[in-house]
Amino acid sequence: MKTPFQVQRIDHVVFRVADLTRSIDFYRNVLGCEVARQREHLGLVHLRAGASMIDLVSVDGTLGSRGGAAAGKDARNVDHLCLRIEPFNEHDLVAHLHRHGVVPAGAAGINFGAEGDGPSLYFADPDGNTIELKGPSVAA
């Protein structure tokens, strides 16, 4: 049975975070996201990430408290968030991450994504959520 709609792209992802200020700083400074809206009564911040949004909710806020304990090494919110970036220069990316005290999980590798196989680099945000930065597809 055909669905009555077609998925176009990821609209937003929501992360529950232990320290909202620390996480806003991380997503601004490391990934270049900008705050689009803050909804303090919910403990919610919307960050613009290209054509998509990353929403952060404080685990002790109205929305975040519904999910129980904060994410950590043994209790994660999601597996990972992949952000398509360009250009993809591993040396520059690693240097940028290191300037912010972020250590990649390993060297960049070729992984499959929406546009096919392309380079990607993984690291963790302050709450242990895995972030993947993915470059353009490479010719087969």
TORPA-4810 file (N, C-alpha, C, O; in nm, 3 decimals):
<nodes>
NODE_1_0.084_-0.118_0.000_0.000_0.000_0.000_0.088_0.124_0.000_0.180_0.137_0.081_M
NODE_2_0.059_0.214_-0.089_0.137_0.337_-0.101_0.098_0.436_0.008_-0.020_0.452_0.041_K
NODE_3_0.200_0.501_0.065_0.171_0.602_0.168_0.113_0.727_0.103_0.139_0.754_-0.014_T
NODE_4_0.033_0.803_0.179_-0.027_0.924_0.124_0.067_1.045_0.130_0.022_1.159_0.122_P
NODE_5_0.196_1.019_0.143_0.294_1.127_0.153_0.430_1.073_0.114_0.449_0.952_0.103_F
NODE_6_0.527_1.164_0.092_0.666_1.128_0.066_0.755_1.204_0.163_0.739_1.325_0.181_Q
NODE_7_0.846_1.135_0.226_0.941_1.200_0.315_1.035_1.285_0.232_1.091_1.236_0.133_V
NODE_8_1.054_1.410_0.268_1.139_1.503_0.195_1.279_1.514_0.254_1.378_1.512_0.180_Q
NODE_9_1.291_1.525_0.386_1.419_1.540_0.455_1.393_1.531_0.605_1.278_1.524_0.648_R
NODE_10_1.495_1.529_0.683_1.478_1.537_0.828_1.442_1.680_0.862_1.513_1.773_0.824_I
NODE_11_1.332_1.700_0.934_1.290_1.833_0.975_1.366_1.876_1.100_1.424_1.984_1.105_D
NODE_12_1.363_1.789_1.202_1.436_1.820_1.324_1.461_1.693_1.404_1.394_1.591_1.386_H
NODE_13_1.556_1.701_1.491_1.585_1.596_1.588_1.585_1.664_1.724_1.625_1.779_1.736_V
NODE_14_1.540_1.591_1.827_1.533_1.647_1.962_1.623_1.567_2.054_1.610_1.445_2.065_V
NODE_15_1.715_1.637_2.121_1.802_1.574_2.219_1.765_1.623_2.357_1.746_1.742_2.379_F
NODE_16_1.754_1.531_2.451_1.740_1.565_2.592_1.881_1.586_2.645_1.968_1.501_2.625_R
NODE_17_1.906_1.698_2.713_2.040_1.732_2.758_2.043_1.765_2.907_1.944_1.813_2.962_V
NODE_18_2.156_1.739_2.970_2.172_1.764_3.114_2.198_1.911_3.145_2.152_1.962_3.247_A
NODE_19_2.270_1.979_3.059_2.307_2.119_3.082_2.277_2.198_2.954_2.356_2.195_2.859_D
NODE_20_2.164_2.266_2.952_2.117_2.335_2.832_2.217_2.439_2.783_2.244_2.447_2.663_L
NODE_21_2.273_2.519_2.872_2.369_2.623_2.833_2.493_2.561_2.769_2.539_2.609_2.666_T
NODE_22_2.546_2.456_2.830_2.664_2.388_2.775_2.634_2.332_2.636_2.718_2.342_2.546_R
NODE_23_2.517_2.275_2.619_2.482_2.216_2.489_2.460_2.323_2.383_2.501_2.305_2.269_S
NODE_24_2.397_2.434_2.419_2.380_2.544_2.323_2.517_2.593_2.278_2.540_2.614_2.159_I
NODE_25_2.609_2.611_2.372_2.744_2.654_2.337_2.811_2.556_2.242_2.875_2.597_2.145_D
NODE_26_2.797_2.426_2.269_2.857_2.323_2.184_2.802_2.332_2.042_2.880_2.337_1.946_F
NODE_27_2.671_2.333_2.027_2.611_2.333_1.894_2.637_2.464_1.819_2.646_2.464_1.697_Y
NODE_28_2.650_2.573_1.891_2.685_2.700_1.827_2.831_2.701_1.784_2.862_2.725_1.667_R
NODE_29_2.920_2.674_1.878_3.063_2.691_1.855_3.127_2.579_1.773_3.216_2.605_1.691_N
NODE_30_3.082_2.456_1.793_3.144_2.343_1.722_3.078_2.319_1.587_3.147_2.290_1.490_V
NODE_31_2.945_2.332_1.580_2.874_2.301_1.456_2.823_2.424_1.382_2.774_2.411_1.270_L
NODE_32_2.833_2.542_1.442_2.790_2.663_1.374_2.640_2.684_1.368_2.591_2.762_1.287_G
NODE_33_2.565_2.616_1.453_2.419_2.633_1.458_2.385_2.764_1.528_2.463_2.815_1.609_C
NODE_34_2.269_2.817_1.496_2.223_2.941_1.559_2.089_2.917_1.626_2.005_2.843_1.575_E
NODE_35_2.070_2.981_1.740_1.942_2.970_1.810_1.834_3.039_1.728_1.847_3.157_1.694_V
NODE_36_1.730_2.965_1.695_1.618_3.020_1.619_1.506_3.066_1.713_1.438_3.165_1.686_A
NODE_37_1.488_2.993_1.824_1.383_3.027_1.919_1.411_2.958_2.052_1.463_2.846_2.056_R
NODE_38_1.376_3.025_2.161_1.386_2.966_2.294_1.247_2.966_2.354_1.175_3.065_2.347_Q
NODE_39_1.210_2.853_2.415_1.080_2.841_2.480_1.106_2.799_2.624_1.095_2.682_2.660_R
NODE_40_1.141_2.897_2.705_1.187_2.872_2.842_1.085_2.796_2.925_1.123_2.715_3.009_E
NODE_41_0.956_2.821_2.905_0.854_2.752_2.984_0.854_2.602_2.959_0.801_2.525_3.040_H
NODE_42_0.913_2.558_2.848_0.924_2.416_2.817_1.064_2.362_2.839_1.085_2.240_2.834_L
NODE_43_1.162_2.450_2.863_1.301_2.407_2.871_1.352_2.364_2.735_1.429_2.269_2.725_G
NODE_44_1.310_2.434_2.629_1.334_2.395_2.490_1.404_2.507_2.413_1.365_2.623_2.422_L
NODE_45_1.507_2.469_2.337_1.576_2.563_2.248_1.581_2.501_2.110_1.621_2.385_2.094_V
NODE_46_1.541_2.578_2.008_1.545_2.535_1.868_1.669_2.596_1.804_1.687_2.718_1.807_H
NODE_47_1.754_2.513_1.745_1.875_2.558_1.678_1.864_2.531_1.528_1.825_2.421_1.488_L
NODE_48_1.897_2.629_1.447_1.896_2.613_1.302_2.022_2.536_1.262_2.133_2.575_1.298_R
NODE_49_2.004_2.427_1.188_2.114_2.344_1.138_2.095_2.328_0.988_2.041_2.227_0.943_A
NODE_50_2.139_2.426_0.911_2.114_2.425_0.767_1.965_2.435_0.742_1.900_2.526_0.794_G
NODE_51_1.911_2.343_0.662_1.768_2.342_0.633_1.687_2.270_0.740_1.565_2.263_0.732_A
NODE_52_1.754_2.217_0.841_1.690_2.140_0.947_1.705_2.210_1.082_1.765_2.317_1.092_S
NODE_53_1.650_2.148_1.183_1.659_2.201_1.319_1.711_2.092_1.414_1.685_1.973_1.396_M
NODE_54_1.786_2.136_1.514_1.823_2.053_1.627_1.759_2.118_1.747_1.788_2.233_1.779_I
NODE_55_1.671_2.045_1.815_1.606_2.096_1.934_1.672_2.034_2.056_1.700_1.915_2.059_D
NODE_56_1.695_2.117_2.156_1.753_2.071_2.281_1.650_2.093_2.392_1.595_2.202_2.404_L
NODE_57_1.625_1.989_2.472_1.537_2.003_2.587_1.613_1.964_2.712_1.680_1.861_2.716_V
NODE_58_1.600_2.047_2.813_1.666_2.021_2.941_1.597_1.904_3.010_1.474_1.901_3.017_S
NODE_59_1.675_1.808_3.063_1.615_1.692_3.129_1.535_1.730_3.253_1.453_1.651_3.300_V
NODE_60_1.558_1.849_3.305_1.481_1.891_3.422_1.370_1.990_3.386_1.308_2.049_3.474_D
NODE_61_1.345_2.009_3.255_1.240_2.098_3.208_1.109_2.024_3.188_1.101_1.903_3.207_G
NODE_62_1.006_2.098_3.149_0.873_2.042_3.130_0.872_1.925_3.032_0.814_1.821_3.061_T
NODE_63_0.935_1.942_2.917_0.938_1.834_2.817_1.040_1.726_2.852_1.009_1.607_2.847_L
NODE_64_1.160_1.768_2.886_1.270_1.674_2.909_1.247_1.580_3.025_1.294_1.467_3.023_G
NODE_65_1.177_1.625_3.127_1.157_1.541_3.244_1.067_1.421_3.214_1.063_1.326_3.292_S
NODE_66_0.995_1.424_3.104_0.909_1.312_3.066_0.990_1.188_3.024_0.936_1.078_3.021_R
NODE_67_1.118_1.207_2.993_1.199_1.097_2.942_1.283_1.026_3.046_1.362_0.939_3.010_G
NODE_68_1.269_1.060_3.172_1.347_0.994_3.275_1.486_1.052_3.289_1.508_1.171_3.264_G
NODE_69_1.580_0.967_3.328_1.717_1.012_3.353_1.783_1.064_3.225_1.741_1.033_3.114_A
NODE_70_1.885_1.144_3.245_1.961_1.201_3.133_2.037_1.092_3.058_2.069_0.988_3.115_A
NODE_71_2.064_1.118_2.932_2.146_1.026_2.853_2.286_1.021_2.911_2.330_1.115_2.977_A
NODE_72_2.354_0.912_2.887_2.490_0.894_2.934_2.553_0.779_2.859_2.499_0.731_2.759_G
NODE_73_2.667_0.734_2.908_2.740_0.627_2.841_2.655_0.501_2.824_2.664_0.434_2.721_K
NODE_74_2.573_0.468_2.923_2.493_0.346_2.918_2.345_0.370_2.893_2.266_0.276_2.898_D
NODE_75_2.305_0.494_2.865_2.164_0.526_2.840_2.158_0.639_2.738_2.168_0.756_2.774_A
NODE_76_2.141_0.603_2.613_2.147_0.704_2.508_2.008_0.744_2.461_1.912_0.668_2.472_R
NODE_77_1.999_0.867_2.409_1.873_0.918_2.354_1.845_0.859_2.215_1.733_0.816_2.187_N
NODE_78_1.946_0.856_2.131_1.937_0.807_1.994_2.072_0.743_1.961_2.166_0.753_2.040_V
NODE_79_2.083_0.679_1.845_2.213_0.625_1.809_2.306_0.736_1.763_2.415_0.753_1.819_D
NODE_80_2.264_0.814_1.662_2.344_0.929_1.621_2.266_1.021_1.530_2.163_0.984_1.474_H
NODE_81_2.316_1.141_1.516_2.263_1.241_1.424_2.369_1.262_1.318_2.486_1.285_1.349_L
NODE_82_2.327_1.255_1.191_2.419_1.278_1.080_2.386_1.411_1.015_2.273_1.435_0.975_C
NODE_83_2.487_1.497_1.005_2.473_1.626_0.939_2.556_1.626_0.811_2.676_1.600_0.814_L
NODE_84_2.491_1.653_0.698_2.560_1.660_0.569_2.632_1.794_0.562_2.569_1.899_0.578_R
NODE_85_2.762_1.792_0.539_2.841_1.915_0.536_2.918_1.925_0.405_2.936_1.827_0.333_I
NODE_86_2.964_2.044_0.377_3.051_2.067_0.263_3.127_2.196_0.288_3.064_2.294_0.328_E
NODE_87_3.255_2.202_0.268_3.339_2.094_0.218_3.372_1.995_0.330_3.349_2.022_0.447_P
NODE_88_3.425_1.880_0.292_3.469_1.781_0.389_3.620_1.769_0.376_3.670_1.703_0.286_F
NODE_89_3.691_1.832_0.468_3.836_1.825_0.473_3.870_1.772_0.612_3.862_1.845_0.711_N
NODE_90_3.909_1.645_0.618_3.930_1.580_0.747_4.028_1.657_0.834_4.003_1.676_0.953_E
NODE_91_4.138_1.700_0.778_4.238_1.773_0.857_4.177_1.897_0.921_4.195_1.920_1.041_H
NODE_92_4.106_1.976_0.843_4.044_2.098_0.895_3.936_2.067_0.999_3.925_2.137_1.100_D
NODE_93_3.858_1.961_0.974_3.752_1.923_1.069_3.811_1.881_1.203_3.765_1.924_1.309_L
NODE_94_3.912_1.796_1.197_3.975_1.748_1.321_4.039_1.864_1.397_4.026_1.871_1.519_V
NODE_95_4.106_1.954_1.327_4.167_2.070_1.393_4.060_2.156_1.460_4.079_2.202_1.572_A
NODE_96_3.949_2.177_1.392_3.838_2.256_1.448_3.783_2.189_1.573_3.761_2.255_1.674_H
NODE_97_3.760_2.057_1.566_3.708_1.985_1.682_3.805_1.994_1.800_3.764_2.020_1.913_L
NODE_98_3.933_1.974_1.774_4.033_1.981_1.881_4.036_2.119_1.947_4.055_2.128_2.068_H
NODE_99_4.018_2.225_1.868_4.015_2.361_1.926_3.901_2.376_2.026_3.906_2.461_2.115_R
NODE_100_3.799_2.292_2.012_3.684_2.297_2.103_3.688_2.183_2.206_3.589_2.158_2.274_H
NODE_101_3.802_2.116_2.215_3.816_2.009_2.313_3.741_1.882_2.277_3.711_1.800_2.365_G
NODE_102_3.710_1.864_2.150_3.635_1.748_2.104_3.730_1.654_2.030_3.804_1.696_1.942_V
NODE_103_3.726_1.527_2.068_3.812_1.427_2.007_3.727_1.334_1.919_3.633_1.273_1.968_V
NODE_104_3.759_1.324_1.790_3.684_1.232_1.703_3.696_1.088_1.753_3.794_1.052_1.818_P
NODE_105_3.595_1.007_1.721_3.594_0.866_1.763_3.698_0.785_1.687_3.732_0.674_1.728_A
NODE_106_3.748_0.837_1.578_3.847_0.769_1.495_3.866_0.849_1.368_3.815_0.960_1.354_G
NODE_107_3.941_0.792_1.277_3.965_0.858_1.149_3.837_0.859_1.066_3.748_0.777_1.088_A
NODE_108_3.830_0.950_0.971_3.715_0.954_0.881_3.712_0.825_0.799_3.816_0.767_0.766_A
NODE_109_3.591_0.782_0.768_3.573_0.663_0.685_3.467_0.689_0.581_3.400_0.792_0.584_G
NODE_110_3.453_0.597_0.489_3.349_0.607_0.385_3.227_0.531_0.434_3.235_0.413_0.468_I
NODE_111_3.114_0.601_0.438_2.990_0.541_0.485_2.876_0.575_0.389_2.881_0.674_0.316_N
NODE_112_2.774_0.492_0.392_2.658_0.511_0.307_2.560_0.608_0.372_2.538_0.603_0.493_F
NODE_113_2.502_0.697_0.292_2.402_0.791_0.339_2.303_0.822_0.229_2.297_0.752_0.128_G
NODE_114_2.227_0.928_0.247_2.120_0.965_0.155_2.169_0.987_0.012_2.095_0.961_-0.083_A
NODE_115_2.292_1.034_-0.004_2.346_1.063_-0.137_2.440_0.954_-0.188_2.500_0.969_-0.294_E
NODE_116_2.452_0.845_-0.114_2.543_0.737_-0.151_2.662_0.733_-0.056_2.656_0.787_0.054_G
NODE_117_2.770_0.668_-0.101_2.888_0.654_-0.018_2.967_0.785_-0.015_2.989_0.848_-0.118_D
NODE_118_3.009_0.824_0.105_3.088_0.946_0.119_3.161_0.946_0.251_3.134_0.864_0.338_G
NODE_119_3.254_1.040_0.268_3.334_1.045_0.390_3.251_1.093_0.509_3.162_1.176_0.496_P
NODE_120_3.284_1.038_0.625_3.218_1.084_0.747_3.312_1.072_0.865_3.406_0.992_0.866_S
NODE_121_3.285_1.155_0.965_3.365_1.163_1.086_3.270_1.166_1.204_3.171_1.239_1.202_L
NODE_122_3.299_1.088_1.307_3.212_1.077_1.423_3.277_1.137_1.548_3.399_1.131_1.565_Y
NODE_123_3.194_1.195_1.635_3.237_1.246_1.766_3.114_1.258_1.853_3.002_1.240_1.806_F
NODE_124_3.135_1.290_1.980_3.023_1.300_2.075_2.999_1.443_2.117_3.092_1.524_2.127_A
NODE_125_2.871_1.474_2.142_2.838_1.605_2.200_2.858_1.595_2.352_2.895_1.489_2.401_D
NODE_126_2.835_1.702_2.427_2.862_1.699_2.571_2.780_1.596_2.649_2.820_1.557_2.759_P
NODE_127_2.667_1.550_2.595_2.584_1.451_2.664_2.609_1.310_2.615_2.538_1.217_2.655_D
NODE_128_2.708_1.292_2.529_2.741_1.159_2.479_2.664_1.118_2.355_2.680_1.006_2.308_G
NODE_129_2.580_1.207_2.300_2.512_1.177_2.174_2.615_1.179_2.062_2.697_1.270_2.054_N
NODE_130_2.610_1.079_1.975_2.705_1.070_1.865_2.660_1.159_1.749_2.544_1.155_1.707_T
NODE_131_2.754_1.240_1.699_2.731_1.326_1.584_2.819_1.275_1.470_2.937_1.244_1.490_I
NODE_132_2.761_1.265_1.351_2.837_1.228_1.231_2.833_1.346_1.136_2.726_1.397_1.103_E
NODE_133_2.951_1.390_1.092_2.960_1.491_0.988_2.987_1.417_0.858_3.086_1.344_0.847_L
NODE_134_2.900_1.434_0.759_2.909_1.356_0.634_2.931_1.448_0.515_2.859_1.547_0.497_K
NODE_135_3.030_1.415_0.435_3.061_1.490_0.315_2.986_1.439_0.193_2.904_1.348_0.204_G
NODE_136_3.014_1.499_0.077_2.945_1.459_-0.046_2.983_1.317_-0.088_3.087_1.264_-0.048_P
NODE_137_2.896_1.257_-0.169_2.923_1.121_-0.215_3.046_1.120_-0.305_3.079_1.219_-0.371_S
NODE_138_3.111_1.006_-0.306_3.230_0.989_-0.389_3.196_0.897_-0.505_3.109_0.811_-0.493_V
NODE_139_3.263_0.915_-0.617_3.238_0.829_-0.734_3.280_0.687_-0.705_3.380_0.663_-0.637_A
NODE_140_3.203_0.594_-0.755_3.229_0.451_-0.730_3.348_0.402_-0.809_3.383_0.284_-0.799_A
</nodes>
